[in-house]
Amino acid sequence: LEEKIFDIVGQLNHSLKLLNDPIERLEIAKLNLIAGQKAKMATAYGAAINYLTIGQNCLPEKSWETEYDLTFNFFIETLEATYLSGDFKHMSQVEQVVSHQAKTLSDEAKICEIQIPANNAQNKQLKAIKIALIFLNRLGISLPAEPTQENIRLALQETQASLSSKPILSIIDLPMMSDNQAILAMRIMAAVTPTAYGVSPRLMVLLVLKQVELSLKYGNVSESSFSYVCYGFILCSLVGDIESGYQFGQLALDLLQQFPEKRLKVRVI
C-alpha cells in the first residue's frame, strides 16, 4: 500500500462521483490522508494539499463529532503543508477551524508546534512567543514575556541548587519522563527557544532553565538533550563555568543515543 499509494489513490479519486457509499468514501478519505502525508514528507506540498483536500471532502458531514481523530489528522497535516508551502492565507483558514475544534491539550500542542515556526517564517517572532507562553500558562507554567535580570539570577540559583548534589553525567540515568503535561511543556518550550534567542535572550534563558527543571523533576525526554546543550551554552557564556558547560554538552550528545531523532540531532550537534 505504501509503495503504490499514489497509483491507488489516483484511480479512486477519478471515480469519486460514482462512489456514494459512506463507508467506501471514508476508506478513500483514509487513503488520501496516507497519500497526503507521504507527499508532504517528499516535500511535494502542493500535491499533499490536493490529496488532503480531496480526503476531507470524502469525510461525513459531522466528521468532527463522528470521526474526530481522523478529521483532526486531516486538518493538522493540511495546516503543516500549507505552512511549508508558504500559503499562509490558506493556513490561516485551516488554523481557525482546527484551533476551534481541538479537544485535548495534546492536540493543541500539535497546533502550537506548527504555529510557532509558521509565525517565524512570516517575521512574527513576538506572536510566536505569545502563542507559546499562552499555552504554557495553561499547563501551569507562567513565564514573564519580558524577564528582568533579577528573574534570570533567581532562576539560575534555583537550577544550580537543584544540580548541586548530582554529578552532571549521571543525569542520563534519570527515568524516562511520563507526565503528559510536562512532556507537552518540553515540546513547546523546545520549539520556541530558538525564536526567543533571537528576539528575547533573557526569555530564552528562562525557557532553558525551566526545561532543565522539568527534566530533573520528571525525568528525561527527547527534548531534554536540546535543553542540556542550551544550558551548557548558558554556563559557558553567562556563568563562566566552562568545564560544567562542556559536561552538559557531552550529556546532551550521550542522551541523543537514546533518542535518535534527526530534528534533535541537528539542533544539538
C-alpha positions, 0 to 999 in steps of 0.5 A: 500500500505504501509503495503504490499509494499514489497509483491507488489513490489516483484511480479512486479519486477519478471515480469519486462521483460514482462512489456514494457509499459512506463507508467506501468514501471514508476508506478513500478519505483514509487513503488520501490522508496516507497519500497526503502525508507521504507527499508532504514528507517528499516535500511535494506540498502542493500535491499533499494539499490536493490529496488532503483536500480531496480526503476531507471532502470524502469525510461525513458531514459531522466528521468532527463529532463522528470521526474526530481523530481522523478529521483532526489528522486531516486538518493538522497535516493540511495546516503543516503543508500549507505552512511549508508551502508558504500559503499562509492565507490558506493556513490561516483558514485551516488554523481557525477551524482546527484551533476551534475544534481541538479537544485535548491539550495534546492536540493543541500542542500539535497546533502550537508546534506548527504555529510557532515556526509558521509565525517565524517564517512570516517575521512574527517572532513576538506572536510566536512567543505569545502563542507559546507562553499562552499555552504554557500558562495553561499547563501551569507554567507562567513565564514573564514575556519580558524577564528582568535580570533579577528573574534570570539570577533567581532562576539560575540559583534555583537550577544550580541548587537543584544540580548541586548534589548530582554529578552532571553525567549521571543525569542520563540515568534519570527515568524516562519522563511520563507526565503528559503535561510536562512532556507537552511543556518540553515540546513547546518550550523546545520549539520556541527557544530558538525564536526567543534567542533571537528576539528575547535572550533573557526569555530564552534563558528562562525557557532553558532553565525551566526545561532543565527543571522539568527534566530533573523533576520528571525525568528525561525526554527527547527534548531534554538533550536540546535543553542540556546543550542550551544550558551548557551554552548558558554556563559557558557564556553567562556563568563562566563555568566552562568545564560544567558547560562542556559536561552538559554538552557531552550529556546532551550528545550521550542522551541523543543515543537514546533518542535518535531523532534527526530534528534533535540531532541537528539542533544539538550537534 
